[in-house]
Amino acid sequence: MLVRLIVNGEVKELEVPTGRSLLAVLRDDLDLTGAKYGCSHGGCGACMVLVDGEATPSCVTPAETIVGRQIVTIEGLAAGATLHPVQQAFLDEDAMQCGYCTTGMVINAVALLQRIATPSERQIREALAANLCRCGVYQRAIRAVQRASR
């Protein structure tokens, strides 16, 4: 099936089998590899992207269900060489270790800050609860979101 996706502000027309995940399309067809394969059930947060501003697990989202909606990946957050404030805050707070979960945490943080400009620590924890991090950078990630909200 021919799908027309809007990814990072660009229209992409692709032939995609029905039911193919957005994650597979992004990574395999569009070479946008920031979102990661994780649990394949939408439970670990590694594959998060923004769809119309909402953090969405791309591994369980069929590409044909989001035709015409705005998709933003981690690659689409920066403005040229200038990182998004959340990306910069994650660097400043050293809120990554192996980096596998970082994309999902950043995406969830961006979605949170678009809804709530100055979230409480509890709200930040709730927003990042969907992200599994085996390295345990949660405290640094919380500080990064607090920094970005300032």
N, C-alpha and C positions, 0 to 999 in steps of 0.2 A: 504494500500500500504506500502511496506517495504521501508523505507528511511534510508540513511546512512549520518548522520550529523557529522561534525567535530566541537565539542564544547570544547572550552578551551584546545585545543590540543589533545583531546581524540575522537576516533571514536565511535559513538553511532549508533547502528542499532535498529530501532524501527518500529513497525507496527503503522502507522498513517493514520487516515481517510483523504481522499483527501480534501484539503481546510482547514485543521486544522491549526490554526495560530502557528507560531514559539513560540509566548509567551506562549500559552497553553502547547506546548510540553516541553518547558524549565521548566515551573513552575510545571505542573501536572505530567509529565512523567519522568523528570530528576531531580526534586526537587531543581532546581536552581531558587530561589525565589527573587533574587535581582531586576530583571526587574519587574515592577509593572503594574497591570491592571489600566488603567485610563479612557480615553475617548472611547477606542475601535475603534477609527477612525484615529489613527496616528497623532493626533494633539496636544497632551499635553506633549509628551516627556518622560513620566514615564516608558515606556516599551523599551527604546532604548538599542540596543546591537550593537556591531561592526560586520559587515559582510564584510570580505576581507578588513578590515580597515575603512570602511565607517559606520557612524552612521545610523542605520536602525530601523524604528519602527517595533518591532516584533509583535505587535498586528494585523497588516494588512499584514504581510508577511506570505503567506502559506509555511509551512515547506518543502513541496516537491519542491519548487522553488529554494531552496538554497542547494540542495544536493551537497556535495563535496566542498563547500565553507567554509572558515574559519570563525567560529562564536566565538566571545569572549564576555562573559558576565562580569558584574561587579565582579563576583566571580573569573574570570580568569585573572584579571589585576594584582593582587598581585603575587609576587614571594615568595611563602612560607609565612613566617611571615613579609616579607618586603612589605609594601604597594607600589603601583605604585606612582610615584611622584605627579600625580594629586590627587589621593586619600589622600595622606599625606598633600598636600596643602589645600585641603578642610577642613581637620581636623585643621590644623594650623591656618587657617583664620576663623574658626568657621562658615563655609559656609553651614550650615544646621540648620534647626530648627525642624520641624516635621520629615524631612528626606524622605518624599514620593517622591519628585522630584530629590533627590540627585543623584541617580543612573543614571538617564537620563542626568543630567548636567555633571557628571563626564565622561560618555561615549562620549557626544558631545565635551567636552573639550579635551579628548584624541584624538579623530578623528581630531580636529582642529590642535592640536600640532603635529600630524603626518604629516599634510600637510604644516603647517607654524610654524616653530620653535619659532619665536618671533612675535606673532600676535599683531596688534595694539588693542587698547581698542575697537574701532569700529568693528574689525573683531571678537573679543571675544563676543561682544554684539550680533552680527549677528549669531554666532554659537550657542549661548545660547537662542536666541529668540524663538526657537521651544519648550522650556521648560517652562511650566506653574508652578509658585510657589506661592501658596496662602499665604505663610509666608513672602514673600518679601525679600529673601536673595540675590537678584541679585547683589548688590554692593559687598558683601562678596564673591560671586562666581566669579565675575570678578577679584577681588584681588587674589583669589586662583589660577585662570588660569595664571594670571601675575606671581605669585610666582613660579608656576610649570614651566613656560617657562624660568625662570632664571636658 
